[in-house]
Amino acid sequence: MNLDRTLARSRLDAALDDLAATFRGMTAHPDEVNCECHWGSAQDLARLKVADVELDPDLLRRTWGAPDWDDHASVLRRILPQFATALVGGFVEPLFGMEEVGHCFARGQWQRWPAEQAAAVREFLHAWWAHTLTDSDPAVPAYEVLALIAEASGMLSPWLSTWETLTGTMADQRLAEAMAHWEYDLLGDKLPWDAWEWEGAEETRAELTAWLVRHASVRLRSDAVPEELLHRVRLLGLTGPARWEDPHWPGHSY
């Protein structure tokens, strides 16, 4: 039995239960409106103003994806228990990337909610992240979950710190997958997801790059990791001509 995985699954189940209890009875604001032509019907809108009624997948998708609610926080609280369960199950498919879901959380400004509500959201994000890093086959790849939770929280450091503490085989496999997914953008000095706050994108990219240089080269040294991927990590520690004139430069063009 993988103890880390078992504990992480138990923690995640408890966090989902806590979300359901904390946000039970929540509804969208009674005066909330949205465009029938682009969002949905009056009947759809009415369902958001009734507590604890499950939404069909299409209505859930349109609801979390809409950027123009008058009271986004109330809408997010209304859908959050069902939304979180769908996220964990891998049933949420944004058009471009999971950072879009993080932007939905950011628009809701959940950190400013009453303490009990904010704590429930925070614990869910941490529990889901820990489960993702320890599961042998997470429903959502770790690199997608990291983009979501970094954008949702406006921070990268806490999530990288968790990755540092989880040093088992599964966490290392997730790191190899993430590096393979990120290396093209990072070697071009780009953050590998769309940031909610553009002015912070460069700082986030630099933090992620520095963390990978410090940790990935050591943790990925196994027979299962291609040597070229290790060279990509090494190249992240170089800048300018030293990077793209290196014999192992992959020939990316930007």
C-alpha positions as CSV (number, residue, x, y, z in Angstrom):
1,M,0.0,0.0,0.0
2,N,1.2,3.5,-0.9
3,L,0.7,5.3,2.4
4,D,1.2,8.8,0.9
5,R,-1.4,8.0,-1.8
6,T,-3.9,6.6,0.7
7,L,-3.5,9.6,3.1
8,A,-3.8,12.1,0.2
9,R,-7.0,10.4,-1.1
10,S,-8.5,10.5,2.4
11,R,-7.5,14.2,2.8
12,L,-9.1,15.0,-0.6
13,D,-12.3,13.2,0.2
14,A,-12.5,15.1,3.5
15,A,-11.9,18.4,1.7
16,L,-14.7,17.7,-0.8
17,D,-17.1,16.8,2.0
18,D,-16.1,20.1,3.8
19,L,-16.8,22.1,0.6
20,A,-20.3,20.4,0.3
21,A,-21.1,21.3,4.0
22,T,-19.6,24.8,3.9
23,F,-21.4,25.9,0.7
24,R,-24.6,24.0,1.2
25,G,-27.6,26.4,0.6
26,M,-25.6,28.9,-1.4
27,T,-27.2,30.6,-4.4
28,A,-26.4,33.2,-7.0
29,H,-27.5,36.8,-6.1
30,P,-31.3,37.2,-6.6
31,D,-30.6,40.1,-9.0
32,E,-27.9,38.3,-11.0
33,V,-28.3,38.5,-14.8
34,N,-26.5,37.3,-17.9
35,C,-27.0,37.5,-21.6
36,E,-29.5,35.0,-22.9
37,C,-28.0,35.2,-26.4
38,H,-24.5,34.3,-25.2
39,W,-24.8,32.6,-21.9
40,G,-28.2,30.8,-21.5
41,S,-31.9,31.0,-20.9
42,A,-33.9,32.5,-18.1
43,Q,-34.5,29.0,-16.9
44,D,-30.8,28.3,-16.7
45,L,-30.3,31.5,-14.7
46,A,-33.1,30.6,-12.4
47,R,-31.4,27.3,-11.5
48,L,-28.4,29.2,-10.1
49,K,-30.8,31.0,-7.7
50,V,-32.0,27.7,-6.2
51,A,-29.7,26.1,-3.7
52,D,-28.2,22.6,-4.0
53,V,-29.8,21.6,-7.3
54,E,-27.2,19.8,-9.5
55,L,-26.5,21.5,-12.8
56,D,-26.1,19.6,-16.0
57,P,-22.5,19.5,-17.3
58,D,-23.1,22.1,-20.1
59,L,-24.7,24.6,-17.7
60,L,-21.9,24.1,-15.2
61,R,-19.4,24.7,-18.0
62,R,-21.1,27.9,-19.1
63,T,-21.4,29.1,-15.5
64,W,-17.8,28.8,-14.4
65,G,-16.6,30.0,-17.8
66,A,-18.6,33.2,-17.9
67,P,-16.4,36.2,-16.9
68,D,-19.1,38.8,-16.6
69,W,-21.2,38.0,-13.5
70,D,-22.1,41.0,-11.4
71,D,-21.5,39.0,-8.3
72,H,-19.0,36.4,-9.4
73,A,-18.3,35.3,-5.8
74,S,-21.9,34.3,-5.2
75,V,-22.0,32.3,-8.4
76,L,-18.8,30.5,-7.6
77,R,-20.0,29.7,-4.1
78,R,-23.2,28.3,-5.6
79,I,-21.4,25.8,-8.0
80,L,-18.3,25.1,-5.9
81,P,-19.2,21.7,-4.4
82,Q,-20.3,20.2,-7.8
83,F,-17.5,22.1,-9.6
84,A,-14.8,20.7,-7.3
85,T,-16.0,17.2,-7.7
86,A,-16.0,17.6,-11.5
87,L,-12.5,19.0,-11.4
88,V,-11.1,16.1,-9.4
89,G,-12.8,13.6,-11.7
90,G,-11.3,15.2,-14.8
91,F,-14.7,16.2,-16.2
92,V,-13.9,19.9,-16.7
93,E,-12.3,20.6,-20.1
94,P,-11.5,24.3,-20.7
95,L,-11.0,25.5,-24.2
96,F,-7.3,26.4,-23.8
97,G,-6.0,25.2,-20.4
98,M,-6.8,24.6,-16.8
99,E,-5.5,28.0,-15.9
100,E,-8.9,29.2,-17.1
101,V,-10.4,27.5,-14.1
102,G,-7.9,29.2,-11.9
103,H,-9.0,32.5,-13.4
104,C,-12.5,31.7,-12.4
105,F,-11.4,31.3,-8.8
106,A,-9.4,34.5,-9.0
107,R,-12.4,36.5,-10.2
108,G,-14.3,35.2,-7.2
109,Q,-11.7,36.6,-4.8
110,W,-12.2,33.6,-2.6
111,Q,-9.4,34.7,-0.2
112,R,-11.6,37.6,0.9
113,W,-14.6,35.3,1.8
114,P,-15.5,34.6,5.4
115,A,-12.7,32.7,7.1
116,E,-14.5,29.3,7.2
117,Q,-15.3,29.5,3.4
118,A,-11.8,30.6,2.4
119,A,-10.3,27.9,4.6
120,A,-12.5,25.2,2.8
121,V,-11.4,26.4,-0.6
122,R,-7.7,26.6,0.4
123,E,-7.8,23.1,1.9
124,F,-9.4,21.7,-1.2
125,L,-6.7,23.2,-3.4
126,H,-3.9,21.8,-1.2
127,A,-5.6,18.4,-0.9
128,W,-6.2,18.0,-4.6
129,W,-2.5,19.0,-5.3
130,A,-1.2,16.5,-2.8
131,H,-3.4,13.8,-4.3
132,T,-2.3,14.7,-7.8
133,L,1.4,14.3,-6.9
134,T,0.9,10.9,-5.2
135,D,-1.6,9.2,-7.5
136,S,-0.4,6.8,-10.1
137,D,-2.9,8.0,-12.7
138,P,-4.3,11.4,-11.8
139,A,-7.4,12.5,-13.8
140,V,-5.8,15.8,-14.5
141,P,-2.0,16.1,-15.2
142,A,0.0,17.7,-12.5
143,Y,1.2,20.5,-14.8
144,E,-2.4,21.4,-15.5
145,V,-3.4,21.3,-11.8
146,L,-0.4,23.5,-10.9
147,A,-1.4,26.1,-13.5
148,L,-4.9,26.1,-12.0
149,I,-3.9,26.4,-8.4
150,A,-1.2,29.0,-9.0
151,E,-3.7,31.2,-10.9
152,A,-6.4,30.6,-8.3
153,S,-4.2,31.5,-5.4
154,G,-2.0,34.1,-7.1
155,M,1.1,32.3,-5.7
156,L,3.4,29.6,-6.9
157,S,5.8,29.1,-3.9
158,P,3.4,27.0,-1.7
159,W,2.7,24.5,-4.4
160,L,6.3,24.1,-5.3
161,S,7.2,23.6,-1.6
162,T,4.7,20.8,-1.4
163,W,6.3,19.2,-4.4
164,E,9.7,19.4,-2.7
165,T,8.4,17.5,0.4
166,L,6.8,14.7,-1.7
167,T,9.8,12.9,-3.0
168,G,8.4,9.5,-3.9
169,T,8.3,7.8,-7.3
170,M,4.9,9.2,-8.2
171,A,5.8,12.8,-7.5
172,D,9.0,12.4,-9.5
173,Q,7.0,10.9,-12.5
174,R,4.7,13.9,-12.3
175,L,7.8,16.2,-12.4
176,A,9.2,14.4,-15.5
177,E,5.8,14.8,-17.3
178,A,5.6,18.4,-16.3
179,M,9.1,19.2,-17.5
180,A,8.4,17.5,-20.9
181,H,5.3,19.6,-21.2
182,W,6.9,22.9,-20.1
183,E,10.3,22.8,-21.7
184,Y,9.5,24.4,-25.0
185,D,7.9,27.5,-23.4
186,L,10.4,27.8,-20.6
187,L,13.4,27.5,-22.9
188,G,11.8,30.4,-24.8
189,D,11.6,32.4,-21.5
190,K,7.8,32.1,-21.5
191,L,5.5,31.0,-18.7
192,P,3.9,27.8,-19.9
193,W,0.3,28.9,-19.2
194,D,-1.6,32.2,-19.5
195,A,-1.3,34.3,-16.4
196,W,-4.3,36.0,-14.8
197,E,-2.2,39.0,-14.0
198,W,0.2,39.6,-16.9
199,E,2.5,41.8,-14.9
200,G,3.3,38.9,-12.6
201,A,3.9,36.3,-15.4
202,E,7.7,37.0,-15.7
203,E,8.2,36.7,-12.0
204,T,6.3,33.4,-11.9
205,R,8.2,32.1,-14.9
206,A,11.5,32.9,-13.2
207,E,10.5,31.3,-10.0
208,L,9.4,28.1,-11.8
209,T,12.5,28.0,-13.9
210,A,14.8,28.5,-10.9
211,W,13.0,25.8,-8.9
212,L,13.3,23.3,-11.8
213,V,17.0,24.0,-12.1
214,R,17.5,23.4,-8.4
215,H,15.4,20.3,-8.0
216,A,14.5,18.6,-11.3
217,S,18.0,17.6,-12.4
218,V,18.5,15.6,-9.2
219,R,15.1,14.1,-9.0
220,L,14.9,13.0,-12.6
221,R,18.1,11.1,-12.8
222,S,16.7,7.6,-13.4
223,D,16.7,5.1,-16.3
224,A,13.1,6.0,-17.1
225,V,13.9,9.7,-17.9
226,P,15.4,10.4,-21.3
227,E,18.9,12.0,-21.2
228,E,17.7,14.8,-23.5
229,L,15.1,15.9,-20.9
230,L,17.9,16.2,-18.4
231,H,19.8,18.4,-20.8
232,R,16.7,20.6,-21.2
233,V,16.7,21.1,-17.5
234,R,20.4,22.0,-17.6
235,L,19.7,24.5,-20.4
236,L,17.2,26.3,-18.2
237,G,20.1,27.3,-16.1
238,L,21.8,29.0,-19.0
239,T,21.0,32.3,-20.7
240,G,21.5,34.0,-24.0
241,P,24.0,32.4,-26.5
242,A,25.2,29.9,-23.9
243,R,21.7,28.3,-24.1
244,W,21.0,28.2,-27.8
245,E,24.6,27.5,-28.8
246,D,24.9,24.6,-26.5
247,P,25.3,21.2,-28.4
248,H,22.1,19.9,-26.8
249,W,20.0,22.9,-27.8
250,P,16.8,21.2,-29.2
251,G,16.5,23.6,-32.2
252,H,13.3,25.2,-31.0
253,S,12.2,28.3,-32.9
254,Y,10.0,31.0,-31.4
